[in-house]
């Protein structure tokens, strides 16, 4: 390979001064955990739709829409329903862990509330 006079020298990949070379793009890997969490979410939604059906009446337009949605979801998610439903309690516990206790949380847990005349805890 010969260089033309006055032209910048061509740099070979990996040669000093050549600069960084791009790496090949990687393809995204499937995340089975996220997929399973999504399936659990759909099973929870199916249960809620089933619970709403008697309230809406299956003869109403809304009830027919719910029946259609349930039919579509059953076709796509029915094969793994039992496996997905096994994980629902863990999903609910995970959701509950994310809830921060607010005012009155001690009362809900069976702790007696502070009375108005009780001294506040802390240094005196």
N, C-alpha and C positions, 0 to 999 in steps of 0.2 A: 504494500500500500504506500503510495507516494503522496506527499502533501504538496499542494500548490503553493508557490511563494506568496506570502502575505496572508494566507488563510490561517485561521485558528487551528491548532492541532486538534484532531478528533480524539476524544477520551474513550478509552475502553472501559466497559463496566468493571468495577472493582479496582481500577487503576487510581492512583493518587490524583485528586482533583476532579474525579468523575462525578462526585456527589452521590447522594443516596439512590439506591435502586428500589423501585416499588416492589412490595411483596405481593404475591398472588392473593386475591380476595378469598376469604374463607366463607363457606356457606353456613348460614345459621343452623345450629343444631336444635332438634326438637326438645322442648322442655316438658318431660312427662309429668312432672309435679304440677305445673301450671295447667296442663291439659286435664289432669284428674281433678284439680280444684274447680275447673270450669264445669266438668261433668257433674260434680256434687252440687254446684250452684243451680244447674239445670234441673236436677232431681228435686231440690228444695222448691224451685219455682213450679215444677209439675205438681207437687203436693199442694201448694197454695192455690193453684188453678183448680185442682180437684175439690178443694174445700170451698171454693167460691161458687162452684157450679150449682149446688142446691139453692143458694141465695139468689142466683140470677135467673133460674129456670132454664132448662135446656131448650124450651120452645121459643125463648126470646132471641133477638138478634145477637145480643151480648153472649148469651149462653151458647148459641151456635158457633160464635167466634171462638169461645173457650174450647168447645169440643173439637173444632178444627185444629186449634193450636195443640191440644193434647194429642190428637191423632198424629200430627206431624212430628211432635217431639217423641212420641212412643216409637214411631218408625225408626227414628235416628238414634235414640238413646235407650230403647227398651232392652236391647241385648245385654247391656252392662248395668241394668237397674239395680240388681241385688248387690253387685260389687260396689257400686257407687253409694248406695244407701248405707252400707257398712261404715262409710267414712263420714256420714252426716253428723253423728255425735261429736266427732273430733273437730269438724268444721264449726259447729255451734260453740264448743268450748273455746276454740280459737277466737271467734267473734267476741265472746264474753270476756276473754282476757284483754281485748283491746278497749273495753269500756272502762273509763275512769270513774271511780266512785265520786258521786256528787254529794250535795247536802242531803242529809237524811240516810246516807248509806249505812251508818251504824245502826239505825233503827231497823232497816231492812234486814240486817244481819242478826237481829235479836238483841242488840246492845241497848241498854236504856238510854234515853236522851238526857242531856244535861238539863237540870232544872234551872229555873231563873235565879233561884237563891243559892245555887251551888257555887263555891269559889272556883275560879278558873285555875287550871293546872299551870304550873310554871314557877319560876323563882319568885320569891317574895321580897 
